[in-house]
Amino acid sequence: GINAEYGGTPLKTYLYALSRTTINSLRQTITPQHQKLLSCHLDESLLTAARKLVESYINRLPVLDKEQNTAVYTITPFRILKYLFLNLNKRPEFFTYAIATLGLGVYENFVTANPTTPLVSLLNTMIEKHTSAVPIVDSSGKLIEVYSKTDLPFLSSSAHESFFLNLPVSKAISLSGRKSSVVKYDVTETLEMIMDRFIVNKSTHLYYTDYANTLKGVLSLVDLLHFLFAYSPETDPEPVTLISEEDMKDSTSKEKTNGGEDGVLL
């Protein structure tokens, strides 16, 4: 975590310290149980890769070429979800079921912060709870904004001399100048609609609010992928048909033309 005692230290001081620290030094601070590098190989199935991602709660999985002993690219939960959604010729019946029926989402004890929460405390919460986004709510529980991992690059590029890690999160968001990142859902919507919303908005979390905009639930991409992929052998779904080899080539060609998420192609 980040030491809250140093929250009043200018951000540029932290950045200078990072510039003087080698990656090997960071590696030496990692506990033995976290030192193992999770990866998959080119000859493994997408289902295997998906399960490694969701069961380990990681956002990137290196794909290794055994023969060359090199990493060729990375797979992300978003890319697997997009592939599944776009390439299924016949979608399972449960894709038409409502989110409430499927029991997806968290509707109590979800992590939140308020506008005055110091950024350093919020970052520590994200680390401790292994979450990539935290909703910001006011004193009555109304959803105001979301602080997510996509806001983190602003920390390293910030030119504000007055930027401190103990700034209220609302101030930190306003300094970033970015648009609102809140994407909502309704529990009556189908799984197919929700998958489409994750893909279109490139979101990691969706938020459920009532008529007064009070936050009532959170649905994460990880929760969705757990539902889709974290089956036991006894409950694995029946095989489904993917697109043809010829259509796959056309799809891959379009991906290369348009570019992949974060510049990484699946």
C-alpha positions in Angstrom: 0.0 0.0 0.0 0.8 3.7 -0.1 1.9 5.2 3.2 -0.7 7.8 4.2 1.8 9.7 6.3 3.4 10.9 3.1 0.1 12.0 1.4 1.1 15.6 1.7 4.3 15.1 -0.2 4.2 16.6 -3.7 3.5 13.9 -6.3 6.7 14.8 -8.2 8.7 13.6 -5.2 7.2 10.1 -5.6 7.8 10.2 -9.3 11.4 11.1 -8.8 11.8 8.2 -6.3 10.3 5.8 -8.9 12.7 7.1 -11.5 15.5 6.1 -9.3 14.1 2.6 -8.5 14.9 -0.4 -10.7 12.3 -3.1 -11.6 14.6 -5.6 -9.9 14.3 -3.7 -6.6 10.5 -3.9 -6.9 10.7 -7.7 -7.6 12.6 -8.3 -4.4 9.7 -6.8 -2.4 7.2 -9.3 -3.8 6.3 -12.1 -1.4 7.2 -15.7 -2.6 3.5 -16.7 -3.1 3.1 -13.8 -5.6 6.4 -14.4 -7.5 5.1 -17.1 -9.9 4.5 -15.8 -13.4 1.1 -16.9 -14.7 1.0 -17.4 -18.4 -0.5 -19.6 -21.1 0.8 -21.2 -24.3 -0.2 -20.9 -27.9 -1.5 -24.5 -27.9 -3.8 -24.0 -24.9 -7.5 -23.3 -25.3 -9.2 -19.9 -24.8 -11.2 -21.5 -22.0 -8.0 -22.4 -20.1 -6.7 -18.9 -20.5 -10.0 -17.4 -19.5 -10.1 -19.5 -16.3 -6.6 -18.5 -15.4 -7.6 -14.8 -15.7 -10.7 -15.0 -13.7 -9.5 -17.4 -11.0 -6.4 -15.4 -10.4 -8.1 -12.0 -10.6 -5.5 -10.6 -13.0 -6.0 -8.2 -16.0 -3.2 -9.5 -18.3 -2.1 -13.0 -19.1 1.1 -13.4 -21.2 0.9 -15.8 -24.1 4.2 -17.7 -24.6 5.6 -19.5 -27.6 7.2 -22.6 -26.2 9.4 -23.2 -29.3 10.8 -19.6 -29.3 10.6 -19.2 -25.5 9.2 -15.7 -25.9 6.0 -13.8 -25.1 4.1 -13.1 -28.3 1.2 -11.1 -26.8 -1.2 -10.7 -23.9 -4.8 -11.8 -23.4 -7.2 -9.7 -21.4 -10.6 -10.4 -19.9 -12.1 -7.7 -22.2 -10.6 -9.3 -25.4 -12.0 -12.8 -24.5 -15.4 -11.4 -23.7 -15.4 -9.5 -27.0 -14.3 -12.6 -29.0 -17.0 -14.7 -27.3 -19.8 -12.1 -27.9 -18.9 -11.4 -31.6 -18.0 -14.9 -32.7 -20.8 -17.1 -31.4 -23.1 -18.2 -34.3 -25.7 -19.6 -31.9 -25.9 -17.9 -28.5 -27.0 -20.0 -25.5 -30.5 -19.5 -24.2 -29.3 -18.0 -20.9 -28.0 -15.0 -22.9 -31.6 -13.9 -23.0 -32.1 -14.2 -19.2 -32.3 -11.1 -17.0 -29.4 -10.2 -14.8 -31.6 -10.5 -11.7 -32.6 -14.1 -12.8 -29.0 -15.1 -13.2 -28.0 -13.6 -9.8 -25.2 -11.4 -11.3 -24.0 -8.3 -9.5 -23.2 -7.2 -5.9 -26.0 -5.4 -4.1 -24.6 -5.0 -0.6 -21.3 -4.3 1.1 -19.7 -3.0 -2.1 -16.8 -0.6 -1.9 -17.5 3.1 -2.2 -15.8 6.4 -1.4 -17.0 9.9 -0.9 -15.9 13.1 -2.7 -13.7 14.2 0.3 -11.9 10.8 0.6 -8.1 11.5 0.2 -6.8 10.0 -3.0 -4.1 8.1 -1.1 -6.8 6.3 0.9 -8.7 5.5 -2.2 -5.7 4.0 -3.9 -4.9 1.9 -0.9 -8.5 0.7 -1.0 -8.2 -0.3 -4.6 -5.0 -2.3 -3.8 -6.5 -4.0 -0.7 -9.8 -4.9 -2.3 -8.3 -5.9 -5.6 -10.6 -3.7 -7.5 -9.9 -1.5 -10.6 -12.7 1.0 -9.9 -14.4 2.6 -6.9 -17.8 4.5 -7.2 -17.9 7.9 -5.5 -21.1 8.6 -3.7 -22.4 11.6 -1.6 -23.7 11.5 1.9 -27.1 10.2 0.8 -25.6 7.4 -1.3 -26.2 9.1 -4.7 -23.7 8.1 -7.4 -21.5 11.0 -8.4 -18.5 9.6 -10.3 -16.2 6.6 -10.5 -12.4 6.6 -9.9 -10.7 3.8 -11.8 -7.4 2.5 -12.9 -7.7 4.5 -16.2 -7.3 7.6 -14.1 -3.9 6.4 -12.8 -1.8 7.4 -15.9 -2.8 11.0 -15.0 -0.8 10.7 -11.8 2.5 10.1 -13.6 1.8 12.8 -16.3 0.4 15.5 -14.0 2.0 18.9 -14.5 0.2 20.4 -11.5 2.8 21.5 -8.9 0.0 21.5 -6.3 -1.0 17.9 -6.9 -0.7 15.9 -3.7 -1.8 12.3 -3.0 -3.9 13.6 -0.1 -6.1 15.7 -2.4 -9.8 14.9 -2.2 -10.7 12.4 -4.9 -13.2 14.8 -6.4 -10.4 17.4 -6.9 -8.1 14.8 -8.4 -10.8 13.8 -10.9 -11.4 17.5 -11.8 -7.7 18.1 -12.4 -7.6 15.1 -14.8 -10.1 16.9 -17.1 -11.7 13.6 -18.3 -15.3 13.0 -19.0 -17.6 11.0 -16.6 -16.8 7.2 -16.6 -20.1 6.1 -15.1 -21.9 3.4 -17.1 -25.2 2.1 -15.7 -27.2 -1.1 -16.1 -30.6 -2.4 -14.9 -31.3 -5.7 -13.3 -34.1 -6.4 -15.8 -31.7 -6.2 -18.8 -30.5 -9.5 -20.4 -27.1 -10.9 -20.2 -26.6 -10.2 -23.9 -27.4 -6.5 -23.4 -25.0 -6.3 -20.5 -22.2 -8.0 -22.4 -22.7 -5.6 -25.3 -22.5 -2.6 -22.9 -19.2 -3.8 -21.4 -17.8 -4.1 -24.9 -19.1 -0.9 -26.4 -18.0 1.2 -23.4 -14.8 -0.7 -22.7 -15.9 -0.7 -19.0 -14.7 -2.9 -16.2 -17.7 -2.0 -14.0 -21.4 -1.2 -14.5 -23.6 0.5 -11.8 -27.2 0.0 -10.9 -29.1 3.0 -9.4 -32.7 3.7 -8.4 -34.8 6.6 -9.7 -33.0 9.0 -7.3 -29.6 7.9 -8.6 -28.8 6.2 -5.4 -26.2 3.4 -5.9 -27.8 0.0 -5.4 -25.5 -2.4 -7.1 -22.3 -3.0 -8.9 -21.5 -5.5 -11.7 -17.9 -6.1 -12.6 -16.4 -7.6 -15.7 -14.6 -10.1 -13.5 -17.9 -11.2 -11.9 -19.4 -11.7 -15.4 -16.4 -13.8 -16.6 -16.6 -15.9 -13.4 -20.2 -16.6 -14.3 -19.3 -17.6 -17.8 -16.1 -19.5 -17.3 -15.5 -20.6 -13.7 -17.4 -23.9 -14.0 -16.5 -27.2 -12.5 -16.1 -30.2 -14.9 -19.5 -31.4 -13.8 -21.3 -28.2 -14.8 -19.5 -27.2 -18.0 -21.8 -26.1 -20.7 -22.4 -27.9 -23.9 -20.1 -26.9 -26.8 -21.3 -24.0 -29.0 -20.5 -23.2 -32.6 -18.0 -20.5 -33.4 -17.8 -18.7 -36.8 -16.3 -20.5 -39.7 -12.6 -20.4 -40.5 -13.2 -18.1 -43.5 -15.2 -15.6 -41.4 -12.6 -15.8 -38.7 -9.9 -14.6 -41.2 -12.1 -11.7 -42.1 -12.7 -10.9 -38.4 -8.9 -11.0 -37.7 -8.2 -8.8 -40.7 -10.6 -6.2 -39.4 -9.0 -6.3 -36.0 -5.6 -5.7 -37.4 -6.9 -2.7 -39.4 -8.7 -1.2 -36.4 -6.2 -2.1 -33.7 -6.9 -4.0 -30.5 -7.5 -3.0 -27.0 -4.4 -1.1 -25.7 -2.7 -1.8 -29.0 -2.6 -5.6 -28.2 -4.3 -8.0 -30.5 -5.7 -11.3 -29.3 
